[in-house]
Amino acid sequence: MIDGLNGDEGSLSGVASGSPERFGYEWQSYSEVLPEHEEQFRRWAMHLTPEEWRGKTFLDVGCGMGRNSYWPLSYDAAAGVAIDVDRRSLASARRTLAKFPNATVHAMSAYDIEYRDHFDIVFSIGVIHHLEFPERALQAMVEAAKPGGRVLIWVYGLENNRWIVYFLTPIRKAVFSRLPIGLVHHLSLYPALILWLALRLGVQRIEYFRLLRRLSFRNMRSIVFDQMLPKIANYWPRDHVARLLREAGLEDVRLAWVNQMSWSAIGTKPKERSA
């Protein structure tokens, strides 16, 4: 079932602090699902094998164009709910997931998730670090998980990204985050071309660059554009990510270093204790 509940989608754009309308432009422009996206997803959600999604219900928080829900559904998840706040993201997600009768797309803020003790797996890929109040969103995700269910996030790491924080983040904040999004998209072509050339000349300092070298130019440009467009982008060290999950009440917190530049983190919601 693909629908849009919970009020007017346009008005929801202002609910989640960050840049939902700017990401909506991205997911309208880059709405295809490519085979290489599966490898990206499996790295971001590396704590869960395809077999561990089978028969499970899940919630995808900040689904964008829906490709991170596409793969669990293709692994035979029992049912999936994908939520976002921008109408263009939601429209793209509905197209992406239309082939799955057990998929539902809702207009819903990460801060105001309307589920309690409901899902086997609640996850958010590349969203929490763009929010003004990440702790509030993560708490809502934990509440949406069943007791004993798992909550997974993928976020930018500070490790190996200090050059972005110190040199590129000030430019993004002062320039790109203030420009019309269409212009930012046009400008993304030029750093993407420079990066494309550098990778072909052998720049492969970390695993992430080796991954980028295998991607299509269009996919790589979408990643460059994704880095340029947000108003908020946090880069967190390992200890901070682990603390976020523990303070949200999760147990058995585990982290994995993804591509030597980001963190995939998972925890388990405590089971209800009998009185």
Buried (B, 14 or more C-beta within 10 A) or exposed (E): EBEBEBEEBEEBBEBBBBBBBBBBBBBBBBBEBBEEBBEBBBBBBBBBEBEBBEEBBBBBBBBBBBBBBBBBBBBEBBBBBBBBBBBBBBBBBBBBBEEBEBBBBBBBBBBBBEBEEBBBBBBBBBBBBBBEBBEBBBBBBBBBBBEEBBBBBBBBBBBBBEEBBEEBBEEBBEEBBEBEBEEBBEBBEEBBBEBBEBBEEEEBEEBBBBBBBEBEEEBBBBBBBBBBBBBBBBBBEBEBBBBBBEEBBBEEBEBBBBBBBBBBBBBBBEEEEEE
